[in-house]
Amino acid sequence: MKTITAESGQTISDIAIQEMGDVAGSFDILDLNPYLRLDMAIPAGTPVFVPDEVINAQVVDYYTRNNIKPASGLGEEIELNLEDMTYVTQKLNYNLAGGDHAFDGIRLWNLKDKLTIQVNYSGVTSNKVSVALSQSLDGLTYDPVPGGQYILDRTKESHTFNVIALQTNYVRAEVILLESSAGTIDSIVFKV
């Protein structure tokens, strides 16, 4: 994943064509930037996460060689505030019967050193299901976050905890089953 800066009048579709070579990449970009909208322009200067995947290299090459920055957003710009840009939700619906599992890492562009994690779950039958956080400098190799492992309470449907002293913008969550359990991890919300 990479971060680009939106130009004046650019939409998600413009960025998908410019960076991925096809408007089909719009939804992949929207998944990484849930605070944006497909139907509105992005304010100039906004950091936008873009997958590394290229759908059509010829199109990307053409735009790059000719320094073209498509900008079809001639209408209303989406209004963004800091809160909009600091909540990232991973919708998982992960069945715990699948065992231990590390979820995809996310990159929070304005991460400082503190992060609040909210794990939403249902049907957990064991008090020995934990969620551990790890961090990465490159988004590929992850190391445990010191003190970043928490046991879920099976009598609840949500667990929120704070992590401090993060050293990077890349974070991922991992489910560790200390004994087998039914249930699902429905989603994880990362709040800066």
C-alpha atoms as an extended CHARMM CRD file, in Angstrom:
* protein
*
       192  EXT
         1         1  MET       CA              0.0000000000        0.0000000000        0.0000000000  PROA      1               0.0000000000
         2         2  LYS       CA              1.1410000000        3.5470000000       -0.7170000000  PROA      2               0.0000000000
         3         3  THR       CA             -0.0690000000        7.0270000000        0.1860000000  PROA      3               0.0000000000
         4         4  ILE       CA             -0.6830000000        9.7220000000       -2.4120000000  PROA      4               0.0000000000
         5         5  THR       CA             -1.9010000000       13.2880000000       -1.9840000000  PROA      5               0.0000000000
         6         6  ALA       CA             -5.1720000000       14.2260000000       -3.6950000000  PROA      6               0.0000000000
         7         7  GLU       CA             -5.0030000000       17.0660000000       -6.2030000000  PROA      7               0.0000000000
         8         8  SER       CA             -7.7170000000       19.7150000000       -6.4890000000  PROA      8               0.0000000000
         9         9  GLY       CA            -10.9090000000       18.2630000000       -7.9840000000  PROA      9               0.0000000000
        10        10  GLN       CA             -9.8320000000       14.6280000000       -7.8230000000  PROA      10              0.0000000000
        11        11  THR       CA            -12.2980000000       11.8620000000       -7.0210000000  PROA      11              0.0000000000
        12        12  ILE       CA            -11.6210000000        8.2920000000       -5.9530000000  PROA      12              0.0000000000
        13        13  SER       CA            -12.2450000000        7.2330000000       -9.5700000000  PROA      13              0.0000000000
        14        14  ASP       CA             -9.6320000000        9.7010000000      -10.8200000000  PROA      14              0.0000000000
        15        15  ILE       CA             -7.0800000000        8.3210000000       -8.3760000000  PROA      15              0.0000000000
        16        16  ALA       CA             -7.9710000000        4.7280000000       -9.3160000000  PROA      16              0.0000000000
        17        17  ILE       CA             -7.2770000000        5.4870000000      -12.9910000000  PROA      17              0.0000000000
        18        18  GLN       CA             -4.1040000000        7.4570000000      -12.2310000000  PROA      18              0.0000000000
        19        19  GLU       CA             -2.5700000000        4.9810000000       -9.7640000000  PROA      19              0.0000000000
        20        20  MET       CA             -4.1220000000        1.6070000000      -10.6890000000  PROA      20              0.0000000000
        21        21  GLY       CA             -4.9380000000        2.1150000000      -14.3580000000  PROA      21              0.0000000000
        22        22  ASP       CA             -8.6590000000        1.3480000000      -14.0990000000  PROA      22              0.0000000000
        23        23  VAL       CA            -11.7360000000        2.7910000000      -12.4270000000  PROA      23              0.0000000000
        24        24  ALA       CA            -12.3770000000       -0.7440000000      -11.1170000000  PROA      24              0.0000000000
        25        25  GLY       CA             -9.8210000000        0.0270000000       -8.3860000000  PROA      25              0.0000000000
        26        26  SER       CA            -12.1680000000        2.6370000000       -6.8760000000  PROA      26              0.0000000000
        27        27  PHE       CA            -13.6970000000        0.2340000000       -4.3660000000  PROA      27              0.0000000000
        28        28  ASP       CA            -10.2830000000       -1.0490000000       -3.2780000000  PROA      28              0.0000000000
        29        29  ILE       CA             -9.2930000000        2.5580000000       -2.5530000000  PROA      29              0.0000000000
        30        30  LEU       CA            -12.5950000000        3.1700000000       -0.7560000000  PROA      30              0.0000000000
        31        31  ASP       CA            -11.9400000000        0.1160000000        1.4600000000  PROA      31              0.0000000000
        32        32  LEU       CA             -8.6750000000        1.7290000000        2.6150000000  PROA      32              0.0000000000
        33        33  ASN       CA            -10.2410000000        5.1950000000        3.0050000000  PROA      33              0.0000000000
        34        34  PRO       CA            -13.7480000000        4.6240000000        4.4390000000  PROA      34              0.0000000000
        35        35  TYR       CA            -14.1920000000        8.3210000000        5.2150000000  PROA      35              0.0000000000
        36        36  LEU       CA            -14.2090000000        9.2430000000        1.4920000000  PROA      36              0.0000000000
        37        37  ARG       CA            -17.1640000000        9.0330000000       -0.9190000000  PROA      37              0.0000000000
        38        38  LEU       CA            -17.4030000000        7.9360000000       -4.5310000000  PROA      38              0.0000000000
        39        39  ASP       CA            -19.7580000000       10.7540000000       -5.5120000000  PROA      39              0.0000000000
        40        40  MET       CA            -17.7420000000       13.7120000000       -4.2130000000  PROA      40              0.0000000000
        41        41  ALA       CA            -14.3470000000       15.2620000000       -4.8450000000  PROA      41              0.0000000000
        42        42  ILE       CA            -11.5950000000       14.8460000000       -2.2740000000  PROA      42              0.0000000000
        43        43  PRO       CA            -10.2050000000       18.0570000000       -0.7340000000  PROA      43              0.0000000000
        44        44  ALA       CA             -6.8150000000       18.9540000000       -2.2270000000  PROA      44              0.0000000000
        45        45  GLY       CA             -3.9380000000       17.8690000000       -0.0070000000  PROA      45              0.0000000000
        46        46  THR       CA             -5.7980000000       14.9440000000        1.5900000000  PROA      46              0.0000000000
        47        47  PRO       CA             -3.6150000000       11.8410000000        2.0190000000  PROA      47              0.0000000000
        48        48  VAL       CA             -5.2340000000        8.8600000000        0.2540000000  PROA      48              0.0000000000
        49        49  PHE       CA             -4.2020000000        5.2300000000        0.7270000000  PROA      49              0.0000000000
        50        50  VAL       CA             -3.9050000000        3.2890000000       -2.5340000000  PROA      50              0.0000000000
        51        51  PRO       CA             -3.2700000000       -0.4410000000       -3.0020000000  PROA      51              0.0000000000
        52        52  ASP       CA              0.0120000000       -1.3890000000       -4.6600000000  PROA      52              0.0000000000
        53        53  GLU       CA             -1.9280000000       -3.4440000000       -7.2300000000  PROA      53              0.0000000000
        54        54  VAL       CA             -1.8730000000       -2.1290000000      -10.8100000000  PROA      54              0.0000000000
        55        55  ILE       CA             -4.7950000000       -3.2480000000      -12.9720000000  PROA      55              0.0000000000
        56        56  ASN       CA             -3.6050000000       -1.7190000000      -16.2570000000  PROA      56              0.0000000000
        57        57  ALA       CA              0.0910000000       -0.7930000000      -16.3470000000  PROA      57              0.0000000000
        58        58  GLN       CA             -0.1980000000        0.9370000000      -19.7500000000  PROA      58              0.0000000000
        59        59  VAL       CA             -2.6900000000        3.4540000000      -18.4090000000  PROA      59              0.0000000000
        60        60  VAL       CA             -0.5950000000        4.1290000000      -15.3010000000  PROA      60              0.0000000000
        61        61  ASP       CA              2.5080000000        4.5390000000      -17.4550000000  PROA      61              0.0000000000
        62        62  TYR       CA              0.7100000000        6.9860000000      -19.7840000000  PROA      62              0.0000000000
        63        63  TYR       CA             -0.5190000000        9.1700000000      -16.9130000000  PROA      63              0.0000000000
        64        64  THR       CA              2.8950000000        9.0840000000      -15.2190000000  PROA      64              0.0000000000
        65        65  ARG       CA              4.9550000000        9.8710000000      -18.3520000000  PROA      65              0.0000000000
        66        66  ASN       CA              2.6850000000       12.7790000000      -19.2850000000  PROA      66              0.0000000000
        67        67  ASN       CA              2.2900000000       14.0250000000      -15.6910000000  PROA      67              0.0000000000
        68        68  ILE       CA             -1.5000000000       13.8670000000      -16.0000000000  PROA      68              0.0000000000
        69        69  LYS       CA             -3.5510000000       14.1650000000      -12.8220000000  PROA      69              0.0000000000
        70        70  PRO       CA             -7.1940000000       13.5080000000      -13.7820000000  PROA      70              0.0000000000
        71        71  ALA       CA             -9.6660000000       15.7090000000      -11.9040000000  PROA      71              0.0000000000
        72        72  SER       CA            -13.2850000000       15.0970000000      -12.8200000000  PROA      72              0.0000000000
        73        73  GLY       CA            -14.7490000000       16.3330000000       -9.5340000000  PROA      73              0.0000000000
        74        74  LEU       CA            -16.1870000000       19.6130000000      -10.6740000000  PROA      74              0.0000000000
        75        75  GLY       CA            -18.9540000000       19.6520000000       -8.0810000000  PROA      75              0.0000000000
        76        76  GLU       CA            -19.1620000000       19.3960000000       -4.3390000000  PROA      76              0.0000000000
        77        77  GLU       CA            -16.1530000000       18.3690000000       -2.2230000000  PROA      77              0.0000000000
        78        78  ILE       CA            -16.6470000000       16.0220000000        0.6750000000  PROA      78              0.0000000000
        79        79  GLU       CA            -16.1320000000       17.7480000000        4.0230000000  PROA      79              0.0000000000
        80        80  LEU       CA            -13.6400000000       15.8780000000        6.1680000000  PROA      80              0.0000000000
        81        81  ASN       CA            -12.7930000000       16.4040000000        9.7810000000  PROA      81              0.0000000000
        82        82  LEU       CA            -10.1000000000       14.7160000000       11.8390000000  PROA      82              0.0000000000
        83        83  GLU       CA            -12.5630000000       12.2890000000       13.4380000000  PROA      83              0.0000000000
        84        84  ASP       CA            -13.7170000000       11.0460000000       10.0270000000  PROA      84              0.0000000000
        85        85  MET       CA            -10.1640000000       10.2160000000        9.0960000000  PROA      85              0.0000000000
        86        86  THR       CA             -9.1540000000        8.4070000000       12.2690000000  PROA      86              0.0000000000
        87        87  TYR       CA            -11.6670000000        5.5570000000       12.4390000000  PROA      87              0.0000000000
        88        88  VAL       CA            -10.8380000000        2.5420000000       10.3060000000  PROA      88              0.0000000000
        89        89  THR       CA            -13.0960000000       -0.5050000000       10.5390000000  PROA      89              0.0000000000
        90        90  GLN       CA            -12.1110000000       -3.9750000000        9.3920000000  PROA      90              0.0000000000
        91        91  LYS       CA            -15.2630000000       -6.0150000000        8.7690000000  PROA      91              0.0000000000
        92        92  LEU       CA            -14.0980000000       -9.5620000000        9.4110000000  PROA      92              0.0000000000
        93        93  ASN       CA            -16.8430000000      -12.0700000000       10.3160000000  PROA      93              0.0000000000
        94        94  TYR       CA            -14.0210000000      -14.4620000000       11.1920000000  PROA      94              0.0000000000
        95        95  ASN       CA            -15.2100000000      -17.8550000000       12.4890000000  PROA      95              0.0000000000
        96        96  LEU       CA            -13.1320000000      -18.7880000000       15.5330000000  PROA      96              0.0000000000
        97        97  ALA       CA            -13.3890000000      -22.4470000000       14.5190000000  PROA      97              0.0000000000
        98        98  GLY       CA            -10.6840000000      -21.5460000000       11.9810000000  PROA      98              0.0000000000
        99        99  GLY       CA             -8.1510000000      -21.2330000000       14.8260000000  PROA      99              0.0000000000
       100       100  ASP       CA             -5.4470000000      -18.6020000000       15.3040000000  PROA      100             0.0000000000
       101       101  HSD       CA             -5.4660000000      -15.9720000000       12.5920000000  PROA      101             0.0000000000
       102       102  ALA       CA             -3.5960000000      -12.7450000000       11.7880000000  PROA      102             0.0000000000
       103       103  PHE       CA             -5.7630000000      -10.2020000000        9.9680000000  PROA      103             0.0000000000
       104       104  ASP       CA             -4.5510000000       -7.8240000000        7.2930000000  PROA      104             0.0000000000
       105       105  GLY       CA             -2.4830000000       -4.9420000000        8.5860000000  PROA      105             0.0000000000
       106       106  ILE       CA             -3.7710000000       -1.4030000000        8.2440000000  PROA      106             0.0000000000
       107       107  ARG       CA             -1.9270000000        1.8650000000        7.9120000000  PROA      107             0.0000000000
       108       108  LEU       CA             -3.2330000000        4.8790000000        9.7900000000  PROA      108             0.0000000000
       109       109  TRP       CA             -1.6700000000        7.9730000000        8.2630000000  PROA      109             0.0000000000
       110       110  ASN       CA             -2.0990000000       10.2090000000       11.3100000000  PROA      110             0.0000000000
       111       111  LEU       CA             -1.1940000000        7.6770000000       13.9850000000  PROA      111             0.0000000000
       112       112  LYS       CA              0.7050000000        9.2080000000       16.8780000000  PROA      112             0.0000000000
       113       113  ASP       CA              1.7710000000        6.8470000000       19.6470000000  PROA      113             0.0000000000
       114       114  LYS       CA             -1.6500000000        5.9590000000       21.0620000000  PROA      114             0.0000000000
       115       115  LEU       CA             -4.3540000000        3.7920000000       19.5210000000  PROA      115             0.0000000000
       116       116  THR       CA             -7.7640000000        2.6410000000       20.7470000000  PROA      116             0.0000000000
       117       117  ILE       CA             -8.9450000000       -0.7310000000       19.4950000000  PROA      117             0.0000000000
       118       118  GLN       CA            -12.5560000000       -1.8990000000       19.6400000000  PROA      118             0.0000000000
       119       119  VAL       CA            -13.1150000000       -5.6020000000       18.9350000000  PROA      119             0.0000000000
       120       120  ASN       CA            -16.7290000000       -6.5520000000       18.1490000000  PROA      120             0.0000000000
       121       121  TYR       CA            -17.5610000000      -10.2410000000       18.4810000000  PROA      121             0.0000000000
       122       122  SER       CA            -20.4670000000      -12.6320000000       18.9880000000  PROA      122             0.0000000000
       123       123  GLY       CA            -21.0710000000      -16.1500000000       20.2410000000  PROA      123             0.0000000000
       124       124  VAL       CA            -17.6580000000      -16.5530000000       21.9160000000  PROA      124             0.0000000000
       125       125  THR       CA            -17.8140000000      -19.5950000000       24.2110000000  PROA      125             0.0000000000
       126       126  SER       CA            -14.3820000000      -19.4580000000       25.8780000000  PROA      126             0.0000000000
       127       127  ASN       CA            -12.6980000000      -17.0320000000       28.2440000000  PROA      127             0.0000000000
       128       128  LYS       CA             -9.3870000000      -17.8750000000       26.5830000000  PROA      128             0.0000000000
       129       129  VAL       CA             -9.6710000000      -15.9780000000       23.3140000000  PROA      129             0.0000000000
       130       130  SER       CA             -7.1880000000      -13.1560000000       22.9980000000  PROA      130             0.0000000000
       131       131  VAL       CA             -6.5160000000      -10.4130000000       20.5020000000  PROA      131             0.0000000000
       132       132  ALA       CA             -2.8970000000       -9.3690000000       20.0940000000  PROA      132             0.0000000000
       133       133  LEU       CA             -1.5390000000       -6.3700000000       18.1950000000  PROA      133             0.0000000000
       134       134  SER       CA              1.6450000000       -6.2330000000       16.2010000000  PROA      134             0.0000000000
       135       135  GLN       CA              3.2890000000       -3.3550000000       14.3330000000  PROA      135             0.0000000000
       136       136  SER       CA              5.4610000000       -3.0200000000       11.2670000000  PROA      136             0.0000000000
       137       137  LEU       CA              7.7940000000       -0.4950000000        9.6970000000  PROA      137             0.0000000000
       138       138  ASP       CA              7.1920000000       -1.7530000000        6.1580000000  PROA      138             0.0000000000
       139       139  GLY       CA              3.7610000000       -3.3990000000        6.2560000000  PROA      139             0.0000000000
       140       140  LEU       CA              5.3540000000       -6.8110000000        5.6250000000  PROA      140             0.0000000000
       141       141  THR       CA              7.2510000000       -7.8720000000        8.7600000000  PROA      141             0.0000000000
       142       142  TYR       CA              5.4090000000       -7.4980000000       12.0760000000  PROA      142             0.0000000000
       143       143  ASP       CA              6.6130000000       -7.5100000000       15.6920000000  PROA      143             0.0000000000
       144       144  PRO       CA              4.3970000000       -7.7320000000       18.8040000000  PROA      144             0.0000000000
       145       145  VAL       CA              3.2860000000       -4.4690000000       20.4070000000  PROA      145             0.0000000000
       146       146  PRO       CA              4.5040000000       -4.5730000000       24.0410000000  PROA      146             0.0000000000
       147       147  GLY       CA              1.4650000000       -5.0130000000       26.2840000000  PROA      147             0.0000000000
       148       148  GLY       CA             -0.8080000000       -5.2830000000       23.2440000000  PROA      148             0.0000000000
       149       149  GLN       CA             -2.5590000000       -8.5920000000       24.0230000000  PROA      149             0.0000000000
       150       150  TYR       CA             -6.0440000000       -8.6990000000       25.5540000000  PROA      150             0.0000000000
       151       151  ILE       CA             -8.4160000000      -11.4990000000       26.5850000000  PROA      151             0.0000000000
       152       152  LEU       CA            -12.0070000000      -11.1180000000       25.3330000000  PROA      152             0.0000000000
       153       153  ASP       CA            -14.8550000000      -11.4220000000       27.8590000000  PROA      153             0.0000000000
       154       154  ARG       CA            -17.2850000000      -14.0490000000       26.5090000000  PROA      154             0.0000000000
       155       155  THR       CA            -20.1960000000      -12.4270000000       28.3900000000  PROA      155             0.0000000000
       156       156  LYS       CA            -19.8900000000       -9.2720000000       26.2720000000  PROA      156             0.0000000000
       157       157  GLU       CA            -20.0830000000       -8.4600000000       22.5640000000  PROA      157             0.0000000000
       158       158  SER       CA            -17.4140000000       -5.7710000000       22.4270000000  PROA      158             0.0000000000
       159       159  HSD       CA            -14.0660000000       -5.0860000000       24.0350000000  PROA      159             0.0000000000
       160       160  THR       CA            -12.2050000000       -1.7640000000       23.8540000000  PROA      160             0.0000000000
       161       161  PHE       CA             -8.6100000000       -1.2440000000       24.9070000000  PROA      161             0.0000000000
       162       162  ASN       CA             -5.8860000000        1.3620000000       24.5250000000  PROA      162             0.0000000000
       163       163  VAL       CA             -2.3550000000        0.8050000000       23.3000000000  PROA      163             0.0000000000
       164       164  ILE       CA              0.4140000000        3.3410000000       23.8640000000  PROA      164             0.0000000000
       165       165  ALA       CA              3.9990000000        3.7070000000       22.6730000000  PROA      165             0.0000000000
       166       166  LEU       CA              3.3730000000        2.5810000000       19.1070000000  PROA      166             0.0000000000
       167       167  GLN       CA              6.3770000000        3.1520000000       16.9070000000  PROA      167             0.0000000000
       168       168  THR       CA              4.8790000000        2.8920000000       13.4170000000  PROA      168             0.0000000000
       169       169  ASN       CA              1.7660000000        3.5340000000       11.3270000000  PROA      169             0.0000000000
       170       170  TYR       CA              1.2620000000       -0.1370000000       10.3650000000  PROA      170             0.0000000000
       171       171  VAL       CA             -0.7710000000       -2.1930000000       12.8290000000  PROA      171             0.0000000000
       172       172  ARG       CA             -2.4910000000       -5.5460000000       12.6240000000  PROA      172             0.0000000000
       173       173  ALA       CA             -4.5990000000       -7.6530000000       14.9740000000  PROA      173             0.0000000000
       174       174  GLU       CA             -4.2640000000      -11.3740000000       15.5280000000  PROA      174             0.0000000000
       175       175  VAL       CA             -6.6510000000      -13.7940000000       17.2190000000  PROA      175             0.0000000000
       176       176  ILE       CA             -4.9520000000      -16.2880000000       19.5200000000  PROA      176             0.0000000000
       177       177  LEU       CA             -7.0370000000      -19.1710000000       20.8820000000  PROA      177             0.0000000000
       178       178  LEU       CA             -5.6560000000      -20.5210000000       24.1470000000  PROA      178             0.0000000000
       179       179  GLU       CA             -8.4500000000      -23.1290000000       23.9300000000  PROA      179             0.0000000000
       180       180  SER       CA            -10.9900000000      -23.8380000000       21.1930000000  PROA      180             0.0000000000
       181       181  SER       CA            -14.0510000000      -21.6080000000       21.0040000000  PROA      181             0.0000000000
       182       182  ALA       CA            -17.1310000000      -21.0690000000       18.8980000000  PROA      182             0.0000000000
       183       183  GLY       CA            -18.1950000000      -17.6260000000       17.7500000000  PROA      183             0.0000000000
       184       184  THR       CA            -17.0090000000      -14.9240000000       15.3650000000  PROA      184             0.0000000000
       185       185  ILE       CA            -14.8630000000      -11.8330000000       15.4140000000  PROA      185             0.0000000000
       186       186  ASP       CA            -17.2270000000       -9.4900000000       13.6000000000  PROA      186             0.0000000000
       187       187  SER       CA            -15.1010000000       -6.3860000000       13.2040000000  PROA      187             0.0000000000
       188       188  ILE       CA            -12.1820000000       -4.4320000000       14.5940000000  PROA      188             0.0000000000
       189       189  VAL       CA            -12.2960000000       -0.6350000000       14.7720000000  PROA      189             0.0000000000
       190       190  PHE       CA             -9.0110000000        1.2790000000       14.9650000000  PROA      190             0.0000000000
       191       191  LYS       CA             -9.4160000000        4.7400000000       16.5220000000  PROA      191             0.0000000000
       192       192  VAL       CA             -6.5450000000        7.2110000000       16.6480000000  PROA      192             0.0000000000
